[in-house]
């Protein structure tokens, strides 16, 4: 139980809750690594279970459906019972699901594991983001971008570990998954103590206001706009993950250069997020989000127009750099409205992440040109540039 003197000391001495920030960074890094290992090892899962492409799509659909369900459920749990309950059981379940992935040899077992993985990921995503908003309030300055940088760096590490074990024995491949899962599970107990302390320090919402019952939003239209912008940004991320290598391959790039496209995008995004808090403090979130979206749209747009492999690589890098601070800013804005708003914006954003690559594929089929289809994330980034200031400045 935190004494009444603790918040006063925190405010009087301006001492940030460093331990909570470190643990949250670990959570975000663990989430990124888990997702990277999950995605990168799908070919090994498919081969081990002798799945067709259609059967594998059912597994991925189960994970996606579970994730969206977990996000909405997480918002309700956080609003009614607090975020602490979203930082233990979901983390253990997520870790266990990834560790169990290598033991599944039948389609029903894989679908069950994928569903658990998705629900647990959604719950933990809400818990981590709501706790990040709370931790940022305790700091009194922007730290959301650097916390999300942990996710990007974790994803890079997980992808590198998965790539390093590609082609090795099946059991050794899934040892990486088990170790990653165990690392996340070990974070849970100390994290709950720190986040509980933060919750007791910040019973009131931003600027001394108390959130309304059940997270009633002051502006439902503003909330939908935040969600739409998150979907637009994450569609770009989905495009980079699923189509950047294909795009480079179509420009006659080597296999190694094509495969590096997403790594270049991810590295640029991580770099932008590491610098994002300082830039947000200096220029403000609305200005930074607008400038970043312009960089993203112009960078990828020019890369598509030039049509060479080096220009394309630069285009994907600018897309990652430009969008790097936008989603953290949107989560922060949603956090002012309560946990259910964070869950709603995150869930809507994941719709863009999950549906975007398929939409780009459909456009490529209709137009007969992948570069033409890839103008979709360019246009959406331009739309983010045009509307993000209004969305982020609306209370």
C-alpha positions in Angstrom: 0.0 0.0 0.0 1.4 3.3 -1.0 1.4 6.0 1.7 0.0 9.4 1.1 3.5 10.8 1.3 4.7 8.9 -1.7 2.7 10.9 -4.3 3.7 14.2 -2.7 7.3 13.2 -2.7 7.0 12.2 -6.3 5.5 15.6 -7.2 7.7 17.7 -5.0 10.9 16.1 -6.0 9.9 15.5 -9.6 11.2 11.9 -9.4 10.0 9.8 -12.3 8.9 6.1 -11.7 12.0 4.7 -13.4 11.4 1.1 -12.4 7.9 1.1 -14.0 9.3 2.6 -17.2 12.0 -0.1 -17.4 9.5 -2.9 -16.8 7.1 -1.5 -19.4 10.0 -1.2 -21.9 10.6 -4.9 -21.3 6.9 -5.6 -21.8 6.8 -3.8 -25.2 10.1 -5.4 -26.3 8.7 -8.8 -25.3 5.6 -8.2 -27.3 7.6 -7.2 -30.3 9.9 -10.2 -30.1 7.0 -12.6 -29.6 5.1 -11.3 -32.6 8.3 -11.5 -34.7 9.1 -15.0 -33.7 5.4 -16.0 -34.2 5.3 -14.6 -37.8 8.8 -15.7 -38.8 8.3 -19.3 -37.8 5.0 -19.8 -39.5 6.6 -21.6 -42.4 8.2 -24.1 -40.0 4.8 -24.6 -38.3 3.2 -25.2 -41.7 5.8 -27.7 -42.6 5.7 -29.6 -39.3 1.9 -29.9 -39.3 1.7 -30.5 -43.1 -0.7 -27.6 -43.6 -1.9 -26.3 -46.9 -2.0 -22.6 -47.5 -5.7 -22.6 -46.9 -5.3 -24.3 -43.5 -2.5 -21.9 -42.5 -4.8 -19.0 -43.3 -7.3 -20.5 -40.8 -4.6 -20.5 -38.1 -3.7 -16.8 -38.9 -7.4 -15.9 -38.9 -7.9 -17.4 -35.5 -5.0 -15.4 -34.1 -6.4 -12.2 -35.7 -9.9 -12.8 -34.4 -8.6 -13.6 -30.9 -6.5 -10.4 -30.9 -9.4 -8.1 -31.7 -11.6 -9.9 -29.1 -8.8 -9.5 -26.5 -8.5 -5.8 -27.2 -12.2 -5.1 -26.7 -12.4 -7.4 -23.6 -9.2 -5.8 -22.2 -10.7 -2.3 -22.4 -13.7 -3.4 -20.3 -11.6 -5.2 -17.8 -9.2 -2.3 -17.4 -12.1 0.2 -17.0 -13.9 -1.9 -14.4 -11.0 -3.6 -12.5 -7.8 -1.7 -13.4 -4.9 -2.6 -15.7 -3.1 -4.7 -13.1 -5.2 -7.7 -14.1 -4.0 -7.4 -17.7 -0.3 -7.7 -16.9 0.0 -11.2 -15.3 -2.4 -13.9 -16.7 -2.3 -12.6 -20.3 1.5 -12.5 -20.3 1.8 -16.0 -19.0 -0.9 -17.2 -21.5 0.9 -15.5 -24.4 4.2 -16.9 -23.4 2.7 -20.4 -23.0 0.9 -20.2 -26.4 4.1 -19.4 -28.2 6.0 -22.1 -26.4 3.3 -24.6 -27.3 3.4 -23.6 -30.9 6.2 -26.1 -31.7 4.3 -29.0 -30.2 1.2 -28.8 -32.3 0.9 -31.2 -35.2 -2.8 -31.0 -36.1 -4.9 -28.1 -37.4 -7.4 -28.0 -34.5 -4.5 -27.8 -32.0 -2.9 -25.0 -34.0 -6.2 -23.1 -34.2 -6.7 -23.4 -30.5 -3.2 -22.2 -29.7 -3.5 -19.3 -32.2 -6.8 -18.2 -30.6 -5.2 -18.2 -27.1 -2.2 -16.3 -28.5 -4.4 -13.7 -30.1 -6.7 -13.1 -27.1 -3.7 -12.9 -24.7 -1.9 -10.5 -27.0 -4.9 -8.2 -27.2 -5.4 -8.2 -23.4 -1.7 -7.6 -22.8 -1.6 -4.9 -25.5 -4.3 -2.9 -23.6 -2.6 -3.4 -20.3 0.7 -2.3 -21.6 -0.6 0.8 -23.4 -2.9 1.9 -20.5 0.0 1.4 -18.1 2.2 3.4 -20.5 -0.2 6.3 -20.4 -0.3 6.2 -16.6 3.5 6.0 -16.5 3.8 9.0 -18.9 1.4 11.0 -16.6 3.7 10.2 -13.7 6.7 11.5 -15.6 5.0 14.7 -16.6 6.5 14.5 -20.1 6.4 12.4 -23.2 7.9 8.9 -22.9 5.3 7.0 -25.0 7.5 7.0 -28.2 10.5 5.5 -26.5 8.3 2.8 -24.9 7.0 1.9 -28.3 10.6 1.9 -29.6 11.0 -1.1 -27.2 8.4 -2.9 -29.3 10.3 -2.1 -32.6 13.6 -3.2 -31.1 12.1 -6.4 -29.7 10.6 -7.2 -33.1 14.0 -6.7 -34.7 15.7 -8.9 -32.2 13.0 -11.6 -32.5 13.2 -11.5 -36.3 17.0 -11.8 -36.2 16.8 -14.8 -33.8 14.2 -16.5 -36.0 16.3 -15.8 -39.1 19.5 -17.1 -37.4 17.7 -20.4 -36.7 16.1 -20.8 -40.1 16.9 -24.1 -41.6 18.0 -25.7 -38.3 16.4 -28.6 -36.6 12.7 -28.0 -35.6 13.2 -28.5 -31.9 16.1 -25.9 -31.9 14.0 -23.4 -33.8 11.3 -23.5 -31.2 13.8 -23.3 -28.4 14.0 -19.6 -29.4 10.3 -19.3 -29.0 10.4 -20.9 -25.6 13.2 -18.7 -24.4 11.4 -15.5 -25.6 8.3 -16.7 -23.9 10.0 -17.4 -20.6 11.7 -13.9 -20.7 8.3 -12.2 -21.0 6.7 -14.4 -18.3 9.5 -13.5 -15.8 8.6 -9.8 -16.2 5.1 -10.1 -14.8 5.5 -10.2 -11.0 7.7 -7.1 -10.5 5.8 -5.2 -13.2 2.5 -5.6 -11.3 3.9 -4.1 -8.2 5.3 -1.0 -10.0 2.1 -0.5 -12.1 -0.1 -0.8 -9.0 2.0 1.9 -7.3 1.4 4.1 -10.4 -2.3 3.4 -10.3 -2.5 4.5 -6.7 -0.5 7.7 -7.4 -2.8 8.6 -10.3 -6.4 8.0 -9.3 -7.5 11.0 -11.3 -7.4 11.5 -15.0 -5.3 14.0 -16.8 -5.5 17.6 -15.5 -7.2 16.5 -12.3 -10.4 15.2 -14.0 -12.0 11.9 -13.2 -12.9 9.7 -16.1 -16.6 9.2 -16.5 -18.4 5.9 -15.8 -17.5 3.1 -18.2 -15.1 5.4 -20.0 -17.7 7.6 -21.7 -16.0 9.6 -24.4 -16.4 13.4 -24.6 -16.4 13.1 -28.3 -17.3 9.9 -30.1 -16.5 11.4 -33.4 -13.0 12.3 -32.2 -12.5 8.7 -30.9 -13.4 7.3 -34.3 -11.0 9.7 -36.0 -8.2 8.5 -33.7 -9.0 4.9 -34.6 -9.1 5.7 -38.3 -5.7 7.4 -38.2 -4.3 4.4 -36.3 -5.7 2.1 -38.9 -4.2 4.2 -41.7 -0.7 4.1 -40.0 -0.8 0.4 -39.2 -1.9 -0.4 -42.8 1.4 1.1 -43.8 3.2 -1.2 -41.3 1.3 -4.2 -42.7 2.3 -3.1 -46.2 5.9 -3.0 -45.2 5.8 -6.4 -43.5 4.1 -8.2 -46.3 4.8 -6.4 -49.5 8.2 -4.5 -49.2 10.3 -7.6 -50.1 7.9 -8.4 -53.0 8.2 -4.9 -54.2 12.0 -5.0 -54.2 12.0 -8.4 -55.9 9.9 -6.9 -58.7 12.6 -4.3 -59.2 15.1 -7.1 -59.8 16.8 -6.7 -56.5 18.8 -9.6 -55.1 17.1 -12.0 -52.6 19.3 -10.5 -49.8 18.3 -6.9 -50.7 14.7 -7.8 -51.0 14.7 -9.5 -47.7 16.3 -6.5 -46.0 13.5 -4.1 -47.0 11.4 -4.7 -43.9 14.5 -4.6 -41.7 15.3 -1.2 -43.1 11.7 0.0 -42.5 11.8 -1.4 -38.9 15.2 0.1 -38.1 14.0 3.5 -39.3 10.9 3.3 -37.2 12.9 2.3 -34.1 15.3 5.2 -34.7 12.4 7.6 -35.0 10.7 6.4 -31.9 14.0 6.6 -29.9 14.1 10.3 -30.8 10.4 10.8 -30.7 10.0 11.9 -27.1 12.5 14.7 -27.4 10.9 15.9 -30.6 7.4 15.7 -29.1 8.5 17.8 -26.2 10.0 20.4 -28.5 7.5 20.6 -31.2 4.3 19.0 -29.8 2.6 15.8 -30.9 0.2 17.4 -33.5 3.0 19.1 -35.4 5.3 16.1 -35.2 2.6 13.7 -36.4 1.8 15.9 -39.3 5.4 16.4 -40.3 6.1 12.7 -40.0 3.1 11.7 -42.1 4.3 14.1 -44.8 7.7 12.5 -44.7 6.1 9.0 -44.9 3.9 9.9 -47.9 6.6 11.8 -49.8 9.3 9.2 -49.1 7.4 6.2 -50.2 5.7 8.1 -53.0 9.0 9.2 -54.5 10.4 5.6 -54.1 7.5 4.2 -56.1 7.8 6.8 -58.8 11.6 6.4 -59.3 11.2 2.6 -59.6 14.7 1.5 -58.7 15.8 -0.8 -55.8 17.8 1.9 -54.0 15.0 4.4 -54.2 12.5 1.8 -53.0 14.7 1.0 -50.0 14.8 4.7 -49.1 11.1 5.0 -49.6 10.4 2.2 -47.1 12.8 3.7 -44.7 11.1 7.1 -44.9 7.7 5.4 -44.4 9.0 3.8 -41.2 10.6 7.0 -40.0 7.7 9.2 -40.8 5.1 7.0 -39.1 7.3 6.1 -36.1 5.8 8.7 -33.6 2.2 8.8 -34.9 0.8 5.7 -33.2 2.3 6.5 -29.8 0.7 10.0 -30.1 -2.6 8.5 -31.0 -2.4 6.1 -28.0 -1.6 9.0 -25.7 -4.6 11.0 -27.0 -6.9 8.0 -26.5 -5.5 7.5 -23.0 -7.0 10.8 -22.0 -10.4 9.2 -22.6 -9.9 6.1 -20.5 -8.9 2.4 -21.0 -11.8 1.5 -23.2 -10.8 4.3 -25.6 -7.2 2.9 -25.7 -8.7 -0.5 -26.5 -11.0 0.9 -29.2 -8.3 2.9 -31.0 -5.8 0.0 -30.8 -8.4 -2.5 -32.1 -9.4 -0.2 -35.0 -5.7 0.2 -35.8 -5.2 -3.5 -35.9 -8.0 -3.8 -38.5 -5.7 -1.7 -40.8 -2.7 -3.9 -39.9 -4.6 -7.1 -40.6 -6.7 -6.1 -43.6 -4.3 -3.7 -45.3 -2.0 -6.3 -46.9 -5.0 -8.1 -48.4 -6.4 -4.9 -49.7 -3.1 -4.1 -51.4 -3.0 -7.5 -52.9 -6.5 -7.1 -54.3 -5.6 -3.7 -55.8 -2.5 -5.2 -57.3 -4.6 -7.9 -59.0 -7.1 -5.4 -60.3 -4.6 -2.9 -61.6 -1.9 -5.5 -62.6 0.7 -3.4 -60.8 2.0 -3.7 -57.3 3.6 -0.2 -57.3 0.2 1.3 -58.2 -1.4 -0.7 -55.3 1.2 0.6 -52.9 0.0 4.1 -53.5 -2.7 3.2 -50.9 -0.4 3.7 -47.9 1.0 6.8 -49.6 -2.5 8.3 -49.9 -3.4 7.3 -46.3 -0.3 8.8 -45.0 -1.2 12.0 -46.8 -4.7 11.8 -45.1 -3.0 11.4 -41.7 -1.0 14.6 -42.4 -4.2 16.5 -43.3 -6.3 15.4 -40.3 -3.9 14.4 -37.4 -3.6 17.9 -36.0 -7.3 18.2 -35.5 -7.5 14.7 -34.0 -4.7 15.2 -31.5 -5.7 18.7 -30.5 -9.3 17.7 -29.8 -9.8 17.0 -26.0 
